Amino acid sequence: MRIAMGSTMTGVMGTAAIATATAAKSRDTERAPLLTAVTQCRAVADPAVRLACFDRSVAALDTAETNKAVVVIDQQQVRETRRSLFGVSLPDTGVFGSGKDLPQIETTLASASVDDFGRWSFVLADKARWTQTDDSIIARRPRANDKVIIKRAALGSFRLSVGGQPGVKAKRQN
């Protein structure tokens, strides 16, 4: 029984090693080549050669980042970018997550104006411009610094509520 378990464990460990190697290989193919070059330097055994590898690959990565060929951002920057792009139709590249990751935003109103048809245009604190797309009535005139909540609605639409009033359908303009 012990021999069988040992060979089973060896088989499981061998399978896990293959799965890990496959995952690492597919992850490396998804990475930028300059980042892959940096990470591959860790495998170099000779310390002097490894240091030279790191120096060379880090310099290339730094140059590419300086020239905007490679962009490095952290999770906080991703959240801020996703928030600033709320309501903008972009292709789903997977870089900033899906739209479902951010179901609503809360901000303040910078200004609001109404057109001849009674539809409102809103400029938010971050300079995003939203326009009302339905015929719902906003009872109280929106004022600067009113709280604005914009939520995702059905079929890619949005509901904008200003100053605690019922929401209206809205579309981002910029």
Stockholm file with secondary structure:
# STOCKHOLM 1.0

chainA/1-174         MRIAMGSTMTGVMGTAAIATATAAKSRDTERAPLLTAVTQCRAVADPAVRLACFDRSVAALDTAETNKAVVVIDQQQVRETRRSLFGVSLPDTGVFGSGKDLPQIETTLASASVDDFGRWSFVLADKARWTQTDDSIIARRPRANDKVIIKRAALGSFRLSVGGQPGVKAKRQN
#=GR chainA/1-174 SS CHHHHHHHHHHHHHHHHHHHHHHHHHHHHHSCHHHHHHHHGGGCCSHHHHHHHHHHHHHHHHHHHHTTSSCCCCHHHHHHHHHHTTTCCCCCCSSSCCGGGCCEEEEEEEEEEECTTSCEEEEETTSCEEEECSCCCCSSCCCTTCEEEEEECGGGCEEEEETTCCCEEEEECC
#=GC SS_cons         CHHHHHHHHHHHHHHHHHHHHHHHHHHHHHSCHHHHHHHHGGGCCSHHHHHHHHHHHHHHHHHHHHTTSSCCCCHHHHHHHHHHTTTCCCCCCSSSCCGGGCCEEEEEEEEEEECTTSCEEEEETTSCEEEECSCCCCSSCCCTTCEEEEEECGGGCEEEEETTCCCEEEEECC
//
